[in-house]
Amino acid sequence: MHIFVTDREGARHRLEALEGFRVMEIIRDWGLDIKAECGGACACATCHVYVDDQWHGRLAPLAEEEEDMLDSAFDVETNSRLSCQILMSEELNGLELRLAPGTGKEDREAA
């Protein structure tokens, strides 16, 4: 299985993915620049991603906790999700997403 992630510079990455892993973990473990400060506890919005329109409807519905965290994120769009709340499965093989602005490690250092 794999996912496709477009970084903030526009480069597209094909990342191998294991079933049951959080998409945030896959992005982080492959070394892409993502803060993911809370480690997947849905306690921040630093793993904010934009899910490609063709995939957005295939994800589990947005939970209230995730929606509350997205309220604190910048540049939220209708296809915004927290990558820590997306669990990899066979149904998501080929998932396409883009890293949101302000979620990179360099952004933390600049703040």
N, C-alpha and C positions, 0 to 999 in steps of 0.2 A: 504494500500500500504506500501511497505518497500523497503529499499536498504540494501546492504551488503557492509560494509566498513572494509578493512583490515588496521589496524594501522601500524605504522613504526616498531613495535615490532613483527608483524606477527599475532596478535590476530584478529579474524574475529568478527565483530559486526553486528547484525541485528537491523536496526533502522527503526522505524515506520516513515512514510513520508506522508505529506499532499500535494495534488495536488496544483501546482502553486508556491510552495516554491522553493527557490534556493537550490540545493544540499548542497552548503556551509552552508546555514542556518540550514539545518537538521543536518549536522555533528556537527556544533558548539552547537546547542541547545541541543543535546544529550550528550554534555560534552566531546566529543573526542578532542584531542589536535590538534587544527588547528589555525594558527594565524588569517587569514582572515582580515588583517589589514585595508583594504579599505572598508570593510563592503558590498562588492558586486558591487562596482562601476567599476570593471575591470580596476583598477588603480594600481594594484600590481600583484604579482604572488604568494602570500602567501597562496593561497587555491589550489595550484597545486595538481592534482591527476592523477593517471593512471587508465584509464577505461579498464575493461576487454575486450579482443578482440571480444568476442561474442556480446558486447554491443556497441562498438565504432561506428559502422556503423549506429546505430539506433538514434544517437544524431543529433541535428541540426548541419549543417556544421559550421566549425570554421570561425568566423568572423575575419576581418582584425585587429580589436582592440584587440581581444583575442590573435591572433597570435603574435602581437607586444609585448604584455605582456609576453607571453611564451618565447619570445626571451631573456628576462631578467631573466628567471628562470634557476635554476641549474638542471642537470640530466633530461633534456627534452628527451622524447621518442616519437615514432610515435603515441602512444596512450595517450599522455599528453593532459589534458584539465584543464581549470580553473573551479573549482566546482561552482563558483558564476555565471557562464554562462550556467549552466545546470538547466533547469526548470523541476521540477518533474511533471510527467504526468502518466496517466494509462499505456501508452506505455512503460514507464521506470520502471514499477513495477518489482522489483527483481534486479535492476541495481547493478552491481558489480564493485567496484573500490578500489584502494589502495592509501593511503596517500603518497605523494612524500617526499623524504628526504628534510630537511631544512624548512619545513612548520609548525613545532611545536612551541608552545610558548616558550619552553625551548631554542630553537635555537636563538630566539631574545635576550634572556637574556645573552647567551654565546657570542653574537657578540659584 
